[in-house]
Amino acid sequence: MIKHTEEFKQEAVRIALTSGLPRDRVASDLGIGKSTLGKWVSQYRPSDLVSAPQADLARENERLRLENRVLREEREVLKKATQFFASQRPRSSLLCIAGGTGGLLNCSAVSCLSVSAAIDPGARDRSVGGSGRI
């Protein structure tokens, strides 16, 4: 009785499952019995036939697919948030520079001076033409 290596058995199972040939033909080509090949097929599942580098690639592929799915979901949420906030823009607003901070604020003409004065009390004097209007 010939003792076959694990590699030989795994390769025989791979050939039997992927070649499309009848199992008795594969068994006779390999010089083993049909029942022996049948036992090997039931013993070595296709997941056991994946080599170490291929298993690493399969794990990496699965990780990347998961990351890709998460990123797509995040992108969809950001799209919806952008649409929501774009629709919330006030109708009549002025863009004004607040005091000495250089920050831009959306505010109405009435509140612009009060916001600027609250940030920097000297803002009234530095406003356009010293008129107190910004």
Buried (B, 14 or more C-beta within 10 A) or exposed (E): EEEBEEEBBBBBBBBBBEEEEEBEEBBEEBEBEBEBBBEBBEEBEEEEBEEEEEEEEEEEEEEEEEEEEEEEEEEEEEEEEEEEEEEEEEEEEEEBBBBEEEEEBEBEEEEBBEBBBEBBEEBBEEBEEEEEEB
